[in-house]
Amino acid sequence: MGAAAFAAYDYSSFLKSPLTAENKSFELHINQGDTIRGVAQKLSDAELLSRPLWWELYARYTGSARSIKTGEYPLSTSVTPVELLDQLQIGKQKQFAFTILEGWNIWQLRDALSSHDVLVQTMQDVADEDVMRFIGADDGHPEGQFLPDTYHFPKGTTDAQFLLRAHQMLKAKLAEVWESKQENLPVSSPYEVMVMASIIEKETSVEAEREIISGVIAGRLKKGMRLQMDPTVIYGIGKQFNGNITRKDLQTKTPYNTYKIDGLPPTPIAMSSARSLEAAVNPADTKALYFVADGTGGHVFNETVEEHNKAVRKFILKKK
């Protein structure tokens, strides 16, 4: 009886005491397939768990042994064994980050994902046209389907899981802006908003210009004018684009050459930021139908082709 009483006291005291007297940080790695006994042994080998058997028995008794999550856990030795087990169930793993940049196209996104040293690579042999189906999203073209942002995730996350999350974020934002769209917007679906937003994203990085560019695009669409936007031409050229648009490029008809096609291109041409999506559904009330880069990162906007041509001559000469 005395031995049983001592064991009960030791068990209770152990569960309520910090792992070590010295407060320091450590990182616990729990891999797929690790058992509660294996985790207890890891902690014991690191001299962080003085009674691995007590910890294992407590985890099994409470049912916690079946719910610990894999990952990397930054922990403090000031926690008690009970608190440690709670953290392993909640899954507060070490988080890693990946940023989808505004204006990236699908090729740039996939190149960056493939070189990430934490994401589990599963899509090396998946063609672009199969990306959406592979990640478990709606079928279709992957361009523009992922919201630019910085995402955090635990070790063990796959590239497909990451993309599905970024796609779901895009869908949520798109649904939100579609609900707040202006009346008489010259687009008929959220997807066309995405296309329009991608052009805005590639045409300007100046925050105050997004709605104005949107207004120009909307104005041209309403009047039946071709968009004549260089970024769409560049996207149509694809990976072969060398940094210069030639006269031949402008005259070559592709599905994305808005000098040659009417209306919007068939898909987005880039990943659009939340701000560009917002601007696409709330274009500025402007009569401007033309714009040209002013050499400082912004643009000069004009209502008539005559004014536009003057601006083009001015800023081309200025560059020279």
C-alpha positions in Angstrom: 0.0 0.0 0.0 2.9 2.3 0.8 4.5 1.7 -2.5 1.1 2.3 -4.3 0.7 5.6 -2.4 4.2 6.7 -3.2 3.6 5.9 -6.9 0.4 7.9 -6.9 2.1 10.8 -5.3 5.1 10.6 -7.7 2.7 10.4 -10.6 0.7 13.4 -9.5 3.7 15.5 -8.6 5.4 14.7 -12.0 2.3 15.8 -14.0 2.2 19.2 -12.2 5.9 20.1 -12.2 7.8 21.9 -15.0 9.8 19.7 -17.4 13.0 21.2 -16.0 13.9 23.7 -13.3 15.8 25.8 -15.9 13.4 27.7 -18.2 14.7 27.3 -21.8 13.3 26.7 -25.2 13.5 23.5 -27.3 12.0 22.2 -30.5 10.1 18.9 -30.6 9.7 17.1 -33.9 6.8 14.7 -34.2 6.8 12.8 -37.5 4.1 10.9 -39.2 3.8 7.5 -37.5 5.3 8.5 -34.2 3.6 6.8 -31.3 3.1 8.4 -27.8 5.7 6.0 -26.5 8.2 7.1 -29.2 7.5 10.8 -28.4 8.0 10.1 -24.7 11.3 8.5 -25.5 12.4 11.4 -27.6 11.7 13.7 -24.6 13.4 11.4 -22.2 16.5 11.2 -24.4 16.7 15.0 -24.5 16.5 14.9 -20.7 13.2 16.8 -20.7 10.9 14.1 -19.3 12.0 12.4 -16.1 9.1 9.9 -16.1 8.3 9.0 -19.7 6.2 6.1 -18.5 4.0 8.3 -16.3 3.5 10.7 -19.3 2.6 7.8 -21.6 0.1 6.4 -19.2 -1.5 9.7 -18.6 -1.8 10.3 -22.4 -3.4 6.9 -22.9 -5.7 7.2 -19.9 -7.1 10.6 -21.1 -7.3 9.5 -24.7 -4.8 12.2 -25.7 -2.4 9.7 -27.2 -4.5 9.3 -30.3 -4.8 13.0 -31.0 -1.3 14.4 -31.0 -0.5 16.1 -34.3 2.6 15.8 -36.4 4.9 18.9 -36.9 7.6 20.9 -35.3 6.8 22.4 -32.0 8.8 25.3 -30.4 8.2 24.7 -26.7 9.4 25.9 -23.3 10.7 23.7 -20.6 8.7 25.7 -18.1 5.5 23.8 -19.2 4.2 20.8 -17.2 3.8 17.4 -18.8 0.0 18.0 -18.9 0.5 21.4 -20.6 2.9 19.9 -23.1 0.4 17.2 -24.0 -2.3 19.8 -24.4 -0.1 21.8 -26.9 0.6 18.7 -28.9 -3.2 18.1 -29.3 -4.0 21.7 -30.2 -1.3 21.5 -32.9 0.5 24.8 -32.3 3.3 23.8 -34.6 6.2 25.9 -35.8 5.0 27.9 -38.7 6.7 28.5 -42.0 5.9 31.2 -44.5 5.5 31.6 -48.3 4.4 34.8 -50.1 2.5 34.9 -53.3 3.6 38.2 -54.9 1.0 40.5 -56.5 1.3 40.3 -60.3 3.0 36.9 -60.4 1.8 34.6 -63.2 1.2 30.9 -62.8 4.7 30.0 -64.1 6.4 32.3 -61.6 4.3 31.0 -58.7 5.0 27.4 -59.6 8.7 28.0 -60.0 8.8 29.7 -56.5 6.8 26.9 -54.9 9.0 24.2 -56.4 12.1 25.7 -54.8 10.6 26.1 -51.3 12.6 23.9 -48.9 9.7 23.1 -46.5 6.7 22.5 -48.7 6.3 18.8 -49.7 6.6 18.7 -53.5 3.9 16.7 -55.1 3.2 18.6 -58.4 6.5 18.3 -60.3 4.9 16.4 -63.1 1.5 18.2 -63.1 0.8 20.3 -66.2 -0.5 23.8 -65.7 -3.8 22.9 -67.3 -4.2 20.1 -64.7 -3.3 22.1 -61.6 -6.9 23.0 -60.5 -8.1 19.4 -60.8 -5.0 18.1 -58.9 -5.4 20.3 -55.9 -9.1 19.4 -55.6 -10.5 22.7 -56.8 -12.9 23.4 -59.6 -11.5 22.5 -63.0 -10.2 25.3 -65.2 -7.3 27.5 -66.0 -5.0 28.2 -63.0 -4.0 31.7 -63.9 -5.1 34.3 -61.4 -6.7 31.7 -59.1 -4.6 32.3 -56.0 -4.7 35.3 -53.8 -1.4 37.1 -53.2 -0.6 37.2 -49.5 1.9 35.7 -47.0 0.7 32.3 -45.8 1.9 30.4 -42.8 1.8 26.6 -42.5 3.3 23.8 -40.5 6.0 21.4 -41.8 4.5 18.6 -43.8 2.2 20.8 -45.8 2.2 19.9 -49.5 2.3 22.3 -52.4 -1.2 21.2 -53.4 -2.6 21.9 -49.9 -1.0 25.3 -50.0 -2.4 26.2 -53.4 -5.9 25.0 -52.4 -5.8 27.3 -49.4 -4.7 30.3 -51.5 -7.4 29.4 -54.1 -10.1 29.3 -51.3 -8.9 32.7 -50.1 -9.2 34.1 -53.6 -12.7 32.7 -54.0 -13.8 34.2 -50.7 -12.4 37.7 -51.7 -13.9 37.5 -55.1 -17.3 36.7 -53.7 -17.0 39.6 -51.3 -16.1 42.1 -54.0 -18.8 40.8 -56.4 -21.4 41.6 -53.7 -20.2 45.2 -53.6 -19.9 45.8 -57.3 -21.1 49.0 -59.0 -24.3 48.8 -61.1 -23.8 48.7 -64.9 -20.4 47.1 -64.5 -19.4 45.9 -68.0 -18.6 42.4 -66.9 -21.0 39.5 -66.5 -19.4 37.2 -63.9 -16.9 37.1 -61.0 -14.5 35.4 -63.3 -14.5 38.4 -65.6 -13.8 40.6 -62.6 -10.7 38.4 -62.0 -9.6 39.0 -65.6 -10.1 42.7 -65.3 -8.3 42.9 -62.0 -5.3 41.1 -63.4 -4.9 43.7 -66.1 -5.2 46.5 -63.5 -2.5 44.7 -61.4 -0.1 44.5 -64.3 -0.8 48.1 -65.5 0.0 50.0 -62.3 1.7 49.7 -59.0 0.5 53.1 -57.9 -2.3 52.7 -55.3 -4.3 55.8 -56.3 -4.4 54.7 -60.0 -6.1 51.3 -59.6 -9.6 52.7 -59.8 -8.7 55.0 -62.7 -7.2 52.2 -64.7 -10.3 50.2 -63.9 -12.4 53.2 -65.2 -10.5 53.3 -68.5 -11.0 49.5 -69.0 -14.7 49.8 -68.1 -15.1 52.8 -70.4 -13.5 51.0 -73.3 -15.6 47.9 -72.8 -18.8 49.9 -72.7 -17.9 51.7 -75.9 -16.9 48.5 -77.7 -13.3 49.7 -78.0 -10.4 47.2 -78.0 -8.5 47.4 -74.7 -5.0 47.6 -76.4 -3.2 46.8 -73.1 0.4 45.8 -73.5 0.5 43.4 -70.5 -2.1 41.2 -72.2 0.1 41.0 -75.3 3.1 40.0 -73.1 1.2 37.3 -71.4 0.2 35.9 -74.8 3.8 35.7 -75.9 4.4 33.6 -72.8 7.8 32.5 -71.4 9.5 33.5 -74.7 9.0 37.2 -74.0 12.4 38.9 -73.9 11.4 42.2 -72.3 10.6 44.1 -75.5 7.3 44.3 -77.4 7.8 44.5 -81.1 5.5 45.7 -83.9 5.2 42.1 -84.9 4.0 41.2 -81.4 1.3 43.8 -81.6 0.2 42.5 -85.0 0.2 38.8 -84.1 -3.2 37.6 -83.1 -3.3 35.6 -80.0 -6.2 35.0 -77.5 -4.5 37.6 -75.3 -3.5 40.3 -77.8 -6.1 43.0 -77.0 -4.9 45.0 -79.9 -6.4 42.3 -82.1 -9.3 40.8 -80.1 -12.5 42.4 -78.8 -13.3 42.5 -75.1 -11.4 40.8 -72.3 -8.8 38.1 -72.8 -10.1 34.6 -72.0 -8.3 34.2 -68.6 -6.6 36.4 -66.1 -3.0 37.3 -66.9 -1.6 37.4 -63.3 -2.4 36.9 -59.7 -4.5 40.0 -58.6 -4.2 41.6 -55.2 -7.2 42.2 -53.0 -6.9 45.9 -54.0 -7.1 45.3 -57.7 -10.1 43.0 -57.2 -11.8 45.8 -55.3 -10.8 48.4 -58.0 -12.2 46.1 -60.7 -15.7 46.3 -59.3 -15.5 50.0 -58.4 -14.0 51.8 -61.4 -13.5 55.5 -61.1 -16.1 57.8 -62.8 -13.7 59.0 -65.5 -14.0 60.0 -69.1 -10.4 58.9 -69.7 -9.9 56.2 -72.3 -6.2 56.4 -72.7 -3.1 56.5 -70.6 0.7 56.4 -71.0 3.5 55.9 -68.5 5.0 59.2 -67.3 8.4 57.8 -66.6 8.1 58.1 -62.8 6.1 54.9 -62.2 2.7 56.6 -62.8 0.6 57.4 -65.8 -0.9 60.4 -67.6 -4.6 59.9 -68.5 -6.4 61.5 -71.4 -9.9 61.5 -72.9 -9.1 61.8 -76.6 -6.7 60.0 -78.9 -5.2 63.4 -79.9 -4.3 64.3 -76.3 -3.0 60.7 -75.9 -0.8 60.9 -78.9 0.7 64.2 -77.6 1.4 62.6 -74.3 3.0 59.6 -76.0 5.3 61.9 -78.0 6.2 63.9 -75.0 7.2 61.0 -72.8 8.9 59.1 -75.5 11.0 62.1 -76.3 11.6 62.7 -72.6 12.9 59.2 -72.4 15.3 59.8 -75.3 
